[in-house]
């Protein structure tokens, strides 16, 4: 479909995207894996698999199980490490006309800052997304993303380590999402993405054991979309920075729910496992909607009437 490109352009802090559709970390590899299957240059941005200071093997199997309207995963943040990403994975995306966002995590605040520092100034990296759904090993395993004080410390450390736009990815496993939104933006986050997966469990009733080797895992897919849309709407009430909606987006209609509820952009995740071209199809669907309603993405954002 021919559409005025100005209709779809969004700005996430200083990050300017040709359209509001991104891929979700952990569902699109390092980006290059999808080149044979879809035109990733059509996307606003790709968010790569989470990067740690050193390579990680992840959890033992089984670590993925289907659930009604979704899937449960306990991959364990397996990745090649930030240095291998810079030297081996990032060059494979050179010349592709889309933004690359590096998702990062750590087990200590210092690790988060060091990964961000190594990515700062790397050609081809347009922004950093901070996954705070990780345990702080120095604080008895408390999850950064469930404690606003600890979350703010992580964001502030990353903000001080990089000149790149910083996006904080929030966990839904909290009592009040607005508390975490305030903590992240006050610590210097340029944008906020939400939600990460919900904690869940699937039981093998014959063996009377969890299906996943780790017991619990992260629930994603259409089952969590209403929860995610609600949290984006709540976040929009207190956010002074752009929001990126994530959770069960399978088609353009789903993405539009997030945008109307207050998100400036969205991320497509689980759908890419079903159809590698899902995110590009969402781009097309949003463009068609904007033409049909004679509007643009900025006017649509937060246009929900209650």
Wavefront OBJ file of the C-alpha trace (Angstrom):
o trace
v 0.000 0.000 0.000
v 1.222 3.491 -0.850
v 1.115 5.650 2.267
v 2.544 9.024 3.170
v 5.617 8.116 5.216
v 5.018 11.058 7.537
v 1.884 9.291 8.771
v 3.890 6.484 10.322
v 7.054 8.190 11.618
v 7.476 8.082 15.401
v 10.086 9.500 17.753
v 11.156 7.585 20.834
v 13.290 10.163 22.584
v 15.989 10.968 20.032
v 15.324 7.677 18.233
v 13.405 8.337 15.011
v 11.640 5.326 13.478
v 10.090 5.090 10.008
v 7.103 3.308 11.569
v 6.048 2.225 15.075
v 6.624 -1.520 14.660
v 9.574 -3.181 16.373
v 10.367 -6.805 17.168
v 10.518 -8.010 20.755
v 13.760 -9.146 22.316
v 14.194 -12.896 22.498
v 11.805 -13.576 19.620
v 13.820 -12.360 16.626
v 17.306 -13.667 17.331
v 19.964 -11.095 16.461
v 17.949 -9.973 13.436
v 20.013 -11.553 10.685
v 18.356 -14.953 11.184
v 15.134 -13.530 9.736
v 16.665 -11.992 6.596
v 15.828 -15.056 4.426
v 12.182 -14.995 5.520
v 11.036 -11.376 5.591
v 12.135 -7.867 4.646
v 13.420 -6.596 7.986
v 14.184 -3.213 6.404
v 10.417 -2.638 6.403
v 10.391 -2.538 10.210
v 10.784 0.508 12.399
v 13.394 -1.327 14.479
v 14.575 -4.742 15.547
v 15.345 -5.455 19.188
v 17.975 -8.166 19.486
v 18.154 -11.067 21.909
v 19.200 -9.935 25.408
v 22.940 -9.383 25.801
v 25.024 -10.017 28.914
v 28.609 -9.171 29.749
v 29.726 -12.768 29.147
v 28.127 -15.569 27.073
v 25.344 -17.568 28.740
v 24.218 -21.120 27.979
v 20.718 -20.589 29.336
v 18.548 -23.151 31.082
v 18.361 -26.897 30.457
v 15.397 -28.266 28.478
v 12.526 -28.515 28.251
v 12.326 -24.736 28.176
v 9.374 -23.952 25.887
v 5.804 -25.229 26.126
v 2.666 -24.165 24.293
v -0.300 -22.959 26.313
v -3.818 -21.950 25.235
v -3.396 -18.679 23.302
v 0.304 -18.445 24.020
v 3.512 -20.056 25.132
v 5.622 -20.382 28.256
v 9.385 -20.036 27.989
v 12.325 -20.413 30.337
v 15.213 -19.945 27.916
v 17.374 -18.434 30.629
v 18.607 -15.512 28.538
v 20.993 -17.639 26.465
v 23.191 -15.355 24.350
v 26.641 -14.978 22.801
v 27.706 -12.107 25.079
v 28.150 -8.457 24.201
v 31.627 -8.773 22.653
v 30.637 -11.569 20.261
v 27.516 -9.600 19.357
v 29.637 -6.588 18.431
v 32.199 -8.556 16.433
v 30.059 -11.318 14.880
v 26.349 -10.453 14.876
v 26.154 -6.688 14.404
v 28.148 -6.665 11.128
v 25.523 -8.969 9.559
v 22.990 -6.121 9.822
v 25.233 -3.522 8.207
v 23.541 -1.768 5.324
v 20.012 -2.810 6.293
v 17.790 0.251 6.571
v 16.278 -0.297 10.001
v 17.240 0.688 13.527
v 18.911 -1.860 15.805
v 18.103 -1.748 19.510
v 20.337 -3.749 21.835
v 18.536 -5.344 24.770
v 20.829 -5.772 27.780
v 20.726 -7.366 31.222
v 22.961 -8.191 34.146
v 23.082 -9.797 37.551
v 24.562 -6.693 39.160
v 24.232 -2.979 38.521
v 27.882 -2.840 37.478
v 27.268 -5.513 34.831
v 24.395 -3.533 33.321
v 26.562 -0.428 33.150
v 29.512 -2.268 31.612
v 27.408 -3.859 28.845
v 25.948 -0.436 28.034
v 29.420 1.100 28.017
v 30.698 -1.465 25.503
v 27.761 -0.826 23.185
v 28.086 2.952 23.377
v 29.406 4.364 20.140
v 29.107 1.082 18.235
v 28.130 1.788 14.645
v 24.726 0.286 13.957
v 23.370 0.362 17.511
v 20.636 2.994 17.723
v 19.412 2.521 21.303
v 19.603 0.325 24.379
v 16.668 -1.493 25.954
v 17.255 -2.423 29.591
v 15.697 -5.677 30.779
v 15.218 -5.201 34.517
v 13.362 -8.503 34.999
v 16.541 -10.053 36.413
v 17.618 -11.008 39.952
v 20.238 -8.897 41.719
v 22.718 -11.477 42.971
v 24.196 -8.970 45.428
v 20.817 -8.336 47.045
v 19.759 -11.907 47.731
v 18.128 -12.413 44.342
v 15.596 -9.588 44.553
v 14.347 -8.849 41.050
v 15.394 -5.385 39.849
v 12.076 -4.959 38.062
v 9.907 -5.423 41.149
v 11.689 -2.884 43.365
v 11.471 0.759 42.232
v 14.606 1.741 44.156
v 16.709 -1.020 42.592
v 15.188 -0.391 39.161
v 16.100 3.286 39.374
v 19.685 2.397 40.290
v 20.008 0.197 37.193
v 18.527 2.799 34.869
v 20.700 5.561 36.312
v 23.823 3.411 35.912
v 23.016 2.611 32.278
v 22.119 6.250 31.605
v 25.521 7.281 32.928
v 27.320 4.697 30.792
v 25.925 5.548 27.364
v 24.946 8.440 25.136
v 22.418 6.229 23.320
v 18.677 6.496 23.981
v 17.741 4.283 26.944
v 14.504 2.287 26.957
v 13.519 0.495 30.175
v 11.543 -2.736 29.773
v 9.189 -3.250 32.694
v 7.971 -6.450 34.306
v 4.211 -6.907 34.782
v 4.813 -8.894 37.957
v 4.265 -5.899 40.229
v 1.379 -4.510 42.248
v 1.384 -1.034 40.686
v 3.007 -0.493 37.271
v 2.857 3.298 37.641
v 5.362 3.183 40.499
v 7.870 1.472 38.210
v 7.148 3.915 35.368
v 7.897 6.871 37.616
v 11.082 5.243 38.932
v 12.419 4.537 35.438
v 11.704 7.944 33.947
v 13.021 9.826 36.966
v 16.255 7.811 36.733
v 16.771 8.988 33.164
v 14.995 6.520 30.883
v 14.115 8.060 27.507
v 11.255 5.615 26.925
v 9.545 2.662 28.568
v 8.560 -0.659 27.016
v 5.944 -2.864 28.647
v 5.169 -5.568 29.338
v 7.677 -8.355 29.746
v 6.273 -11.864 30.237
v 3.991 -12.886 33.098
v 5.253 -15.654 35.380
v 3.399 -18.912 34.839
v 3.549 -22.690 35.209
v 2.358 -25.723 33.234
v 2.059 -29.073 35.032
v 2.369 -32.544 33.474
v -0.481 -34.226 35.352
v 0.726 -37.762 34.592
v 4.213 -37.138 35.954
v 2.965 -34.585 38.491
v 5.880 -32.379 37.605
v 6.254 -29.012 35.886
v 6.736 -29.328 32.126
v 9.543 -26.769 32.151
v 12.826 -27.870 33.698
v 12.917 -24.664 35.739
v 9.365 -25.084 37.027
v 8.099 -21.672 36.048
v 8.533 -19.580 32.914
v 7.419 -16.437 31.141
v 3.940 -16.425 29.583
v 3.622 -14.581 26.268
v 1.171 -14.485 23.386
v -2.457 -13.378 22.914
v -3.442 -14.576 26.398
v -1.574 -11.676 28.004
v -2.632 -8.925 25.588
v -5.559 -7.527 27.637
v -3.271 -7.315 30.680
v -0.584 -5.562 28.638
v -3.013 -3.068 27.085
v -4.366 -2.253 30.543
v -0.868 -1.648 31.885
v 0.058 0.601 28.947
v -3.106 2.610 29.568
v -2.258 2.910 33.272
v 1.337 3.830 32.472
v 0.199 6.557 30.097
v -1.418 8.383 33.008
v 1.942 9.089 34.626
v 4.487 8.705 31.802
v 6.344 11.777 30.576
v 8.303 9.669 28.089
v 7.120 7.568 25.118
v 5.711 4.104 25.786
v 6.282 0.972 23.692
v 3.531 -1.646 23.978
v 4.332 -5.362 24.041
v 2.205 -8.438 24.610
v 0.378 -10.799 22.290
v 0.365 -8.686 19.145
v -0.568 -11.031 16.312
v -2.032 -8.547 13.816
v -2.369 -4.826 13.163
v -5.630 -4.627 15.105
v -3.813 -5.801 18.233
v -1.054 -3.220 17.765
v -3.642 -0.478 17.314
v -5.153 -1.314 20.702
v -1.828 -0.487 22.344
v -1.361 2.707 20.333
v -4.842 4.000 21.072
v -4.295 3.141 24.758
v -1.156 5.299 24.851
v 1.795 3.559 23.187
v 3.894 5.460 20.653
v 5.277 2.194 19.256
v 4.814 -1.550 19.651
v 6.869 -4.732 19.646
v 5.827 -7.981 17.966
v 7.078 -11.108 19.720
v 5.462 -14.536 19.872
v 3.771 -14.035 16.482
v 7.178 -14.244 14.779
v 7.487 -17.893 15.831
v 4.280 -18.642 13.914
v 4.937 -16.423 10.895
v 8.351 -14.757 10.438
v 6.661 -11.987 8.433
v 4.178 -11.129 11.195
v 5.805 -7.830 12.156
v 5.925 -6.627 8.538
v 2.250 -7.513 8.139
v 1.506 -5.393 11.210
v 3.311 -2.477 9.506
v 1.058 -2.848 6.472
v -2.075 -3.145 8.554
v -1.336 -0.008 10.546
v -0.620 1.921 7.336
v -3.953 0.808 5.883
v -5.787 1.904 9.038
v -4.150 5.349 9.016
v -5.181 5.904 5.411
v -8.703 4.644 6.028
v -9.144 6.969 9.022
v -7.181 9.831 7.463
v -4.932 10.231 10.500
v -1.331 9.670 11.553
v 0.321 7.633 14.259
v 1.000 10.588 16.525
v -2.638 11.687 16.545
v -3.738 8.123 17.191
v -1.453 7.620 20.192
v -3.401 7.921 23.427
v -6.673 8.724 21.647
v -8.706 6.318 23.802
v -12.039 7.702 24.912
v -13.363 6.469 28.241
l 1 2 3 4 5 6 7 8 9 10 11 12 13 14 15 16 17 18 19 20 21 22 23 24 25 26 27 28 29 30 31 32 33 34 35 36 37 38 39 40 41 42 43 44 45 46 47 48 49 50 51 52 53 54 55 56 57 58 59 60 61 62 63 64 65 66 67 68 69 70 71 72 73 74 75 76 77 78 79 80 81 82 83 84 85 86 87 88 89 90 91 92 93 94 95 96 97 98 99 100 101 102 103 104 105 106 107 108 109 110 111 112 113 114 115 116 117 118 119 120 121 122 123 124 125 126 127 128 129 130 131 132 133 134 135 136 137 138 139 140 141 142 143 144 145 146 147 148 149 150 151 152 153 154 155 156 157 158 159 160 161 162 163 164 165 166 167 168 169 170 171 172 173 174 175 176 177 178 179 180 181 182 183 184 185 186 187 188 189 190 191 192 193 194 195 196 197 198 199 200 201 202 203 204 205 206 207 208 209 210 211 212 213 214 215 216 217 218 219 220 221 222 223 224 225 226 227 228 229 230 231 232 233 234 235 236 237 238 239 240 241 242 243 244 245 246 247 248 249 250 251 252 253 254 255 256 257 258 259 260 261 262 263 264 265 266 267 268 269 270 271 272 273 274 275 276 277 278 279 280 281 282 283 284 285 286 287 288 289 290 291 292 293 294 295 296 297 298 299 300 301 302 303 304 305 306
